[in-house]
């Protein structure tokens, strides 16, 4: 088994930091993007480590 370390970088933001038209639905888009990135990362890890559930 290989140990994988993931560091999380968080930048605080306030609603007033986001332009008005982008506020609506911004959270959903962020979660969709993160979900896609997680799936791609998992696929890459499986490919390179030879893990197939």
GROMACS elastic network, one bead per residue, 0.5 to 0.9 nm:
[ bonds ]
;  ai    aj funct       b0    kb
    1    49     6  0.88353   500
    2    49     6  0.84740   500
   13    16     6  0.82335   500
   13    17     6  0.62928   500
   13    18     6  0.80950   500
   14    17     6  0.52830   500
   14    18     6  0.73435   500
   15    18     6  0.55511   500
   15    19     6  0.83538   500
   15    20     6  0.87298   500
   15    23     6  0.73448   500
   16    19     6  0.71668   500
   16    20     6  0.80413   500
   18    21     6  0.84465   500
   18    22     6  0.66382   500
   18    23     6  0.61995   500
   19    22     6  0.56759   500
   19    23     6  0.66314   500
   20    23     6  0.54559   500
   20    24     6  0.77934   500
   21    24     6  0.66210   500
   22    25     6  0.72088   500
   22    26     6  0.61278   500
   23    26     6  0.53147   500
   23    27     6  0.80302   500
   24    27     6  0.78831   500
   24    28     6  0.88776   500
   25    28     6  0.53092   500
   25    29     6  0.63216   500
   25    30     6  0.86883   500
   26    29     6  0.52216   500
   26    30     6  0.61739   500
   26    31     6  0.87543   500
   27    30     6  0.50454   500
   27    31     6  0.62696   500
   27    32     6  0.86265   500
   28    31     6  0.52008   500
   28    32     6  0.61521   500
   28    33     6  0.85705   500
   29    32     6  0.50503   500
   29    33     6  0.60752   500
   29    34     6  0.85315   500
   30    33     6  0.51259   500
   30    34     6  0.61040   500
   30    35     6  0.84880   500
   31    35     6  0.59144   500
   31    36     6  0.84700   500
   32    35     6  0.50582   500
   32    36     6  0.61726   500
   32    37     6  0.86384   500
   33    36     6  0.51467   500
   33    37     6  0.62283   500
   33    38     6  0.86650   500
   34    37     6  0.50377   500
   34    38     6  0.61187   500
   34    39     6  0.86231   500
   35    38     6  0.51305   500
   35    39     6  0.62569   500
   35    40     6  0.86765   500
   36    39     6  0.51702   500
   36    40     6  0.62363   500
   36    41     6  0.86136   500
   37    40     6  0.50889   500
   37    41     6  0.60732   500
   37    42     6  0.85603   500
   38    41     6  0.50344   500
   38    42     6  0.60778   500
   38    43     6  0.85497   500
   39    42     6  0.51331   500
   39    43     6  0.61549   500
   39    44     6  0.85816   500
   40    43     6  0.51154   500
   40    44     6  0.61470   500
   40    45     6  0.86384   500
   41    44     6  0.50563   500
   41    45     6  0.61511   500
   41    46     6  0.86041   500
   42    45     6  0.50861   500
   42    46     6  0.61456   500
   42    47     6  0.85523   500
   43    46     6  0.51233   500
   43    47     6  0.60989   500
   43    48     6  0.86587   500
   44    47     6  0.50606   500
   44    48     6  0.61471   500
   44    49     6  0.83803   500
   45    48     6  0.53146   500
   45    49     6  0.58100   500
   45    50     6  0.80211   500
   45    51     6  0.77449   500
   46    49     6  0.53007   500
   46    50     6  0.55245   500
   46    52     6  0.62953   500
   46    53     6  0.88139   500
   47    50     6  0.54146   500
   47    51     6  0.68152   500
   47    52     6  0.81295   500
   48    51     6  0.79504   500
   49    52     6  0.89676   500
